[in-house]
Amino acid sequence: MHETIKLNFTKILYFAVKLVSEIKKGEKLKDYYKLFITLLITSSLDAFTITEDKVFQEIYKNPNNQNKKVLMIYTAKSCPQCAYMKEKVFKEKEVSEYMSKHFVVMEKNTSTDELPQGFNYFGIPTMFIIDKYGNTVDTIVGSARPKDFLKIIKNYSKEQ
Amino acid sequence: MKKFLGLFLLTTILLFGYSQQDYNRLIKEGSCQNCDLSDANLSSLDLSMSELQNSNLARANLYNTNLFEADLSGANLENANLWKANLSFAHLIGVHAKRANFKGVNFQYATLSNSDFRYSVSWKANFSNAKIDKCDFSFSELGGAIFNENYLKNSLLHEAILWKTYFKNVQLTQKQCKDAKEEESIFVNKINCYGE
């Protein structure tokens, strides 16, 4: 979300500077003005935010999830670390019990799924802890053993 | 002016942790012993048979770098990125590789001795026929890694992730065997589990 705003703001700023310089030169003013206005209108339309994600919306339609956070995990088919997190860590008894009380897991395949804007990643798995308003509470990169992972997620659910 | 120069120098130091002179030497000669190459971008370079003994490669980017038969003895590889690097037949004696990324690295026939690999990430690394002696892999991530014809009895695997790690003709301690089985490691052929 913030990244999207930053990106669009940069675009707008670029065209605003261009526009001012063109005003000084007295050239192509009409074209730049049109482009600037178009950009202002469309900048808010091309953003696909997490709160617009259907799965995310479905999660919070359920009254049982109102006090839970979303753990959105970015995965890929050939990612052993992702498989470890999903098949081993999330299924470990203590982790599983704690997660079901405080989190809802939402998976996004970086190759096949549309990814919401503002959730940048440098490697997979990347896990985003998101509150019901779509704010990122924190980001976890890479894998962790069950007991270490439990420690990490316990920190985030304390805030609730 | 002085302020500007100071700021410029500070920015340069922050941007390039390594010595430009050392970097140039490595590029020109293909070797650089006792060099400061920390934070250097050496990705996809052919550094096969290079001599990098006692060099500082901390946080260096060695993604996809060919280090075939390279000598990295005494080198500092802490937090370095060696994802998909080729380290086959390389010499890693007394290496400091804490928190380094060795994902998908080819260590076949490499010599790994008296080295610190704690907290390193070595998913799907291939250690087949590597001579491993007194190495510390504690807290490291060795999931999906391949160990074939290795002696691991005098190395440490304490709290290492061994999920779906492949062991074939490997010598392990009883504790290592127990931990590996709990972690769903794959055992093929002879596995010698020695007493503590």
Chai-1 contact restraints between the chains, C-beta under 6 A:
chainA,res_idxA,chainB,res_idxB,connection_type,confidence,min_distance_angstrom,max_distance_angstrom,comment,restraint_id
A,P80,B,W123,contact,1.0,0.0,6.0,A-B,restraint_1
A,P80,B,K124,contact,1.0,0.0,6.0,A-B,restraint_2
A,P80,B,G143,contact,1.0,0.0,6.0,A-B,restraint_3
A,P80,B,G144,contact,1.0,0.0,6.0,A-B,restraint_4
A,Q81,B,W123,contact,1.0,0.0,6.0,A-B,restraint_5
A,Y84,B,G143,contact,1.0,0.0,6.0,A-B,restraint_6
A,Y84,B,W163,contact,1.0,0.0,6.0,A-B,restraint_7
A,K88,B,W163,contact,1.0,0.0,6.0,A-B,restraint_8
